[in-house]
């Protein structure tokens, strides 16, 4: 498995479909970030950390780039 952290932004909509593809490719650490509340996301992602964050804010950007546990 690939152990690098992969960050997918705008993950609450169509682009979030990339998360499943990354999992199939063997990525183990995926963080999916979108600005919408999680209950408004088109899809949530098994095997990924889903976060609702506004990445225009520096503190949220820092949070999105913190290490996460290997799954």
C-alpha positions, 0 to 999 in steps of 0.5 A: 500500500502507498503510505503518503497522505493524499488530500482530495479537495472539493470532495463533497461533490463529483470530484469526491469520486476520485477517493474510491479510485485512489483506494483501488490504486492502493493509497491507505491514507486519504483525507477528503475535504469539502466546504459543505457540511458533511450531511450535504455531501453527495457521497461520504468515503469509506476508508478515508477521513472526511472533513468539512473545512473552509480551506480559505482559512489558514488554520483549516488548511493546517488542519487538512495537512496534519498527519493522520493514522494509517488505515 
